[in-house]
Amino acid sequence: MILEKEISFILALDALKNVNRRNFNLDNSRRENTAEHSWQIVVLAQILLPYAKDQTKINLLRVIKMLSIHDVVEIEAGDTFIFDETAMMGKYERELAAAKKTFGILDEPLSSEFLNLWIEFEEEATTDAIFACAVDRIMPFILNVYGDGTSWTEAGIKPEQVENIVGKAVKRASEEMGEAFEILLKKAIDQGKLKM
């Protein structure tokens, strides 16, 4: 059938709606799912582009593609909490295998294009990937700061952890985003959402 693999792939992505993340929705009523996260960061990238350090060098369409597919691996590998050092061991290998399997549903050249975009995002070596990574990291941070911070408090997350994992990525991409990060980090500390 024509479009059979494309339809199979998009139907496989429906499973992202069932992958719960550690982060909570803003109203703290439930944990967000990966599909919701992916949609929100795609929108956020468009909003934050004017603040990127190398804005003129960033290909927004490539960034959007990266952000829309980089968490597809969670269908097979699950969501790994970025502050869980034990769970982070072997994460890249698990997710690479999941990426190859899931993107392998598609024919070439799209299968390789998606896999290469996923690898580029993970390596954080290009201007596009640096910006995409910053957007991906700052969204859960914003939800924790403006929400109840439950995913942080239940795991006993410390300010240094947030600075090292989120702050560094954000500051590489944008001075303004870095300044906003520092202000919001202080707010989270003052409100007791991070363990001192």
Residue pairs with C-beta under 8 A, 6 or more apart in sequence:
5 105
5 106
5 107
6 106
8 105
9 102
9 105
9 106
12 75
12 102
12 105
13 35
13 72
13 75
15 75
16 33
16 34
16 35
16 38
16 71
16 72
16 74
16 75
17 33
17 34
17 35
18 33
19 33
19 34
19 35
19 74
19 75
19 78
19 79
20 31
20 32
20 33
20 34
20 79
21 31
21 32
21 33
21 34
21 37
21 79
21 140
22 31
22 79
22 81
22 151
22 155
23 31
23 32
23 37
23 140
23 143
23 144
23 151
24 30
24 31
24 32
24 143
24 147
24 148
24 150
24 151
25 31
25 32
25 36
25 143
25 147
26 143
26 146
26 147
27 147
28 147
28 148
28 150
31 151
32 143
34 71
34 74
34 79
37 71
37 139
37 140
38 67
38 68
38 71
40 139
41 67
41 135
41 136
41 139
42 64
42 67
42 68
44 135
44 138
44 139
45 60
45 63
45 64
45 67
45 131
45 132
45 135
46 60
46 64
48 131
48 134
48 135
48 138
48 174
48 177
49 55
49 58
49 60
49 63
49 131
51 174
51 176
51 177
52 58
52 131
52 173
52 174
53 172
53 173
53 174
53 175
54 127
54 131
57 127
58 127
58 128
58 131
59 128
62 117
62 128
63 128
63 131
63 132
63 135
65 114
65 117
66 117
66 118
66 120
66 121
66 128
66 129
66 132
67 121
67 132
67 135
67 136
69 103
69 114
69 117
69 118
70 117
70 118
70 121
70 122
70 132
70 136
71 79
72 98
72 99
72 102
72 103
72 114
72 118
73 95
73 96
73 98
73 99
73 102
73 118
74 98
75 98
75 102
76 97
76 98
76 101
76 102
77 91
77 94
77 95
77 97
77 98
80 87
80 88
80 91
80 95
81 87
81 151
81 155
82 88
82 137
82 140
82 165
83 155
83 157
83 161
83 165
84 155
92 122
95 122
96 119
99 114
99 115
99 118
99 119
100 115
103 110
103 111
103 112
103 114
103 115
103 118
104 111
105 111
106 114
120 126
120 128
120 129
121 129
121 132
121 133
123 129
124 130
124 133
124 169
124 172
130 169
130 172
130 173
131 173
131 174
133 169
133 173
134 169
134 170
134 172
134 173
134 174
134 177
135 173
137 165
137 166
137 169
137 170
138 166
138 169
138 170
138 177
138 181
140 151
141 162
141 166
141 170
141 181
141 184
142 184
144 150
144 151
144 152
144 188
144 193
145 184
145 185
145 187
145 188
145 193
148 193
149 188
149 191
149 193
149 194
151 157
152 162
152 188
152 193
152 194
152 195
153 192
153 193
153 195
156 195
157 194
157 195
158 194
158 195
158 196
159 185
159 188
159 189
159 194
159 196
162 185
162 188
162 194
163 185
166 181
167 178
167 181
167 182
167 185
170 177
170 178
170 181
171 177
171 178
171 181
185 194
188 194
189 196
